[in-house]
Amino acid sequence: MNTRTLFKAMIIISLILFSNALKASENDNCLPYTPEIVSCKIYTEEELSSIRSSNNPNLIMGAGIVQLVISPKLTVGEELLNLSSKIESPKGIATISLSILQLNDDSPLKPYRENIIQLLLDDKENALSYYLNALLQEEEGRDQEAIALIKKGNTKILNTYPKQRFYAIIEAGKLAKCTKIQAQQYALRNSLSTSVYKKLRQLCQKLIASHGQEAKNACYLMGQNLEWSSLTIIEKLNSLAIQEKSLEDSSHTEVHKKFKEKREQLLDCIKSLDPIPETDVTEDADLKYDEIYLESGECSALKFLSNFVKQKRKEK
């Protein structure tokens, strides 16, 4: 099974889980990780020393993620990620990457409180800085402060820096002697921000339950902001879920009809695809897929791959 066939299978499983979760539970939207045979090598002590002494937070962050992928049981990867955020000034990509990893592991943000608060000062035009701080405030029992931060974040554009994280992981993958395809696999998987969308949806459910219309208004606008910035189908579905939760008592049937149509369009991105055999995907097409994914989103990337395979079959 090639990269994209595997990735597609992972998405389908996630969509099934997500569909059930919207009706029942919260186990919805993190892409499941499937173990694979790797050629990447664990960093030597000399390489680790060189990476640490580079004082390059993005490289150190990328190396931390690669190390975690190769050897999740070792503590080196986590140590590198912590170091990347600690030395980062101003706070930005490395700190955001560490926060996303924490959320993906369902771990609290409190251990990185100072870094996340500093992120709000250093990356103050990024809605994500406000949303991460809102999660932190709610975690510490300050709901009103969380709502205020969401409102401020709604006036900014959200940026999870997927491209910068993607290329930092690729660079670190090269140092670990990963193949080009493997490095891009790891980079794409770990440059997504699905856990942020999931946690923000959970946050809104809690705030709406306890603070009513004020929270609904703030969360509705946040859901729109997230939708505009999302790359993946799962992220978009979470964004729509936040908006729908904010309007759950609304009698505007046209609005709910619009949400339903959007969901169906997103699911059609998967349903309309034929199985893609490994032999039909070239390395160049695989790499191009990632480029389109980061630039235009998952649906566009899947359509490219489908059209590429169809054209290739015609030429046979």
C-alpha positions in Angstrom: 0.0 0.0 0.0 1.5 3.3 -1.0 1.6 6.6 0.9 -1.7 8.0 -0.5 -3.6 4.8 -0.4 -2.7 4.4 3.3 -3.4 8.1 4.0 -6.8 7.8 2.3 -7.7 4.7 4.4 -6.8 6.6 7.5 -9.0 9.5 6.5 -12.0 7.2 5.8 -11.6 5.6 9.3 -11.4 9.0 10.8 -14.5 10.3 9.0 -16.5 7.3 10.2 -15.3 8.0 13.8 -16.1 11.7 13.4 -19.6 11.0 12.1 -20.4 8.8 15.1 -18.8 11.3 17.5 -20.9 14.2 16.4 -23.9 12.3 17.6 -22.5 10.5 20.6 -18.9 11.0 21.9 -15.6 12.8 21.6 -13.5 10.1 20.0 -13.6 11.6 16.6 -10.9 13.1 14.6 -7.3 12.4 15.2 -5.8 10.5 12.2 -4.8 7.1 13.5 -1.1 6.3 13.2 -0.2 3.1 11.3 3.2 1.6 12.1 5.5 1.2 9.1 8.9 0.0 8.2 11.4 2.9 8.3 14.9 3.5 7.1 15.4 6.6 9.2 18.2 6.3 11.8 18.1 7.4 15.4 20.3 10.5 15.8 23.8 9.8 17.0 25.1 11.7 20.1 27.3 13.7 17.8 24.3 14.6 15.6 22.2 15.5 18.6 24.9 17.7 20.0 25.1 19.5 16.6 21.3 19.9 16.5 21.1 21.3 20.0 24.1 23.7 19.5 22.5 25.1 16.3 20.2 27.2 18.4 17.7 26.9 15.5 14.3 26.3 17.2 12.6 25.1 14.0 15.4 22.5 13.3 15.4 21.4 16.9 11.6 21.1 16.8 11.7 19.1 13.6 14.3 16.8 15.0 12.2 16.2 18.1 9.2 15.1 16.0 11.4 12.9 13.8 12.9 11.3 16.9 9.5 10.7 18.3 8.3 9.0 15.1 11.4 6.8 14.9 11.6 5.9 18.7 8.6 7.1 20.6 9.7 5.3 23.8 12.9 7.4 24.1 12.8 10.7 25.9 15.1 12.5 23.4 12.3 13.6 21.1 10.3 15.2 23.9 13.5 16.9 25.3 14.2 18.4 21.8 10.7 19.7 21.5 10.8 21.3 25.0 14.2 22.8 24.1 12.9 24.3 20.8 10.1 26.2 22.6 12.4 27.2 25.5 15.0 28.9 23.3 12.5 30.3 20.7 12.4 34.1 20.8 10.1 35.5 19.7 7.8 32.6 20.4 6.2 31.1 17.2 6.4 27.9 15.2 8.3 25.7 17.7 6.0 26.7 20.6 2.9 26.2 18.5 4.2 22.7 17.4 4.8 21.8 21.0 1.3 23.0 22.0 -0.3 21.0 19.2 1.6 17.9 20.3 0.4 18.3 23.8 -3.2 18.7 22.7 -2.8 15.6 20.4 -1.7 13.6 23.5 -4.7 15.0 25.5 -2.1 16.5 27.9 -2.7 19.8 29.7 -1.1 23.0 28.5 -0.3 24.2 32.0 3.3 22.9 32.0 4.0 25.4 29.1 1.9 28.2 30.5 4.7 30.8 30.3 5.6 30.0 26.7 1.9 30.1 25.6 1.3 33.4 27.3 4.5 34.8 25.7 3.2 33.5 22.4 0.3 35.9 22.7 2.7 38.8 23.0 5.1 37.7 20.3 2.5 36.4 17.7 -0.3 38.8 18.6 -1.7 39.0 15.0 -2.3 35.3 14.9 -5.7 34.1 16.1 -4.2 30.8 17.2 -2.2 32.5 19.9 -5.5 33.7 21.4 -7.3 30.4 21.0 -4.4 28.5 22.6 -4.5 30.9 25.6 -8.3 30.4 25.7 -7.7 26.7 26.1 -5.2 27.4 28.8 -7.6 29.7 30.7 -10.4 27.2 30.6 -8.1 24.5 31.8 -7.3 26.7 34.8 -11.0 27.4 35.5 -11.3 31.0 34.0 -14.1 30.7 31.6 -14.8 34.4 31.2 -11.2 35.0 30.3 -11.4 32.2 27.8 -14.4 33.7 26.1 -12.7 37.2 26.0 -9.6 35.6 24.3 -11.8 33.8 21.7 -13.5 37.2 20.9 -10.1 38.8 20.4 -8.8 35.9 18.4 -11.9 36.2 16.1 -10.6 39.6 14.9 -7.3 38.0 13.7 -6.4 35.5 10.9 -5.5 32.0 12.1 -2.2 30.5 11.1 -0.9 27.1 12.3 2.3 27.5 10.1 1.8 24.1 8.4 4.4 24.9 5.6 7.1 26.0 8.0 6.6 23.0 10.3 6.5 20.7 7.2 9.8 21.9 5.9 11.5 22.0 9.3 10.5 18.3 9.8 11.8 17.4 6.3 15.2 19.1 7.0 15.4 17.1 10.3 14.4 14.0 8.4 17.4 14.4 6.1 19.7 14.5 9.1 18.1 11.2 10.2 18.8 9.7 6.8 15.1 9.3 6.0 14.2 8.7 2.4 12.6 11.7 0.7 9.2 10.1 0.7 9.5 9.0 4.3 10.5 12.5 5.4 7.5 14.0 3.6 5.2 11.4 5.1 6.3 12.3 8.6 6.3 16.0 7.8 2.8 16.0 6.4 1.3 13.9 9.2 2.9 16.2 11.8 2.2 19.5 10.2 -1.6 19.0 10.6 -3.5 20.8 13.4 -6.4 18.4 13.9 -6.0 18.3 17.6 -6.4 22.0 17.9 -9.7 21.9 16.1 -10.9 19.0 18.3 -10.0 20.8 21.5 -11.6 24.0 20.5 -14.8 22.2 19.7 -14.7 20.6 23.1 -14.0 24.0 24.6 -17.0 25.5 23.0 -19.3 22.7 24.1 -18.2 23.4 27.7 -18.5 27.2 27.4 -21.9 27.1 25.7 -23.2 24.8 28.4 -22.2 27.2 31.2 -22.3 30.6 29.6 -25.1 30.5 27.0 -25.5 33.1 24.3 -22.3 35.0 24.9 -20.2 31.8 24.4 -22.4 30.9 21.3 -21.7 34.2 19.6 -17.9 33.9 20.3 -17.7 30.3 19.2 -19.8 30.8 16.0 -17.3 33.4 14.8 -14.4 31.2 15.9 -15.8 28.3 13.9 -15.9 30.4 10.8 -12.3 31.5 11.4 -11.2 27.9 11.8 -13.1 26.8 8.6 -11.4 29.5 6.5 -8.0 28.4 7.7 -8.4 24.6 7.7 -6.6 22.3 5.3 -8.0 18.9 6.1 -11.5 17.5 5.7 -11.5 16.6 9.5 -10.5 20.1 10.4 -13.3 21.6 8.3 -15.9 19.2 9.8 -14.8 20.2 13.3 -15.2 23.9 12.3 -18.7 23.2 11.0 -19.5 21.3 14.2 -18.5 24.4 16.3 -20.7 26.6 14.2 -23.7 24.2 14.4 -23.3 23.9 18.1 -23.5 27.7 18.4 -26.8 27.7 16.4 -28.3 24.5 17.8 -31.3 26.3 19.1 -31.7 28.4 16.0 -34.9 28.0 13.9 -33.0 29.1 10.7 -33.5 26.0 8.7 -31.6 27.5 5.7 -28.5 27.9 7.8 -28.6 24.2 9.0 -29.3 23.1 5.4 -26.2 25.0 4.3 -24.1 23.1 7.0 -25.5 19.8 5.7 -24.5 20.7 2.1 -21.0 21.6 3.2 -20.6 18.3 5.0 -21.8 16.4 2.1 -19.4 18.2 -0.3 -16.5 17.4 2.0 -17.4 13.7 2.3 -17.7 13.6 -1.5 -14.0 14.4 -1.7 -13.4 10.9 -0.4 -16.4 9.0 -1.7 -15.8 9.9 -5.3 -12.3 8.5 -5.3 -11.4 5.2 -6.8 -8.8 3.0 -5.0 -5.3 4.1 -6.0 -2.8 1.2 -6.5 0.8 1.7 -5.5 2.1 1.2 -9.0 0.0 4.1 -10.3 1.6 6.7 -8.2 5.1 8.0 -9.1 7.4 9.6 -6.5 7.0 13.0 -8.3 3.2 12.7 -8.0 3.5 11.8 -4.4 5.6 14.8 -3.7 3.3 17.1 -5.7 0.4 15.8 -3.7 2.0 17.2 -0.5 2.7 20.6 -2.2 -1.0 20.9 -3.3 -2.1 19.7 0.2 -0.3 22.5 1.9 -1.2 25.2 -0.6 -4.9 24.4 -1.3 -6.0 21.7 1.1 -6.8 18.1 1.2 -9.7 18.0 -1.3 -7.6 19.7 -4.0 -4.7 17.3 -3.3 -7.0 14.2 -3.6 -8.5 15.5 -6.8 -5.0 16.0 -8.3 -4.0 12.5 -7.4 -7.2 11.0 -8.8 -6.8 13.0 -12.1 -3.1 12.0 -12.3 -3.9 8.3 -12.0 -6.8 8.5 -14.5 -4.5 10.3 -17.0 -1.7 7.8 -16.5 -4.1 4.9 -17.2 -5.3 6.5 -20.4 -1.7 6.7 -21.6 -1.1 3.0 -21.1 
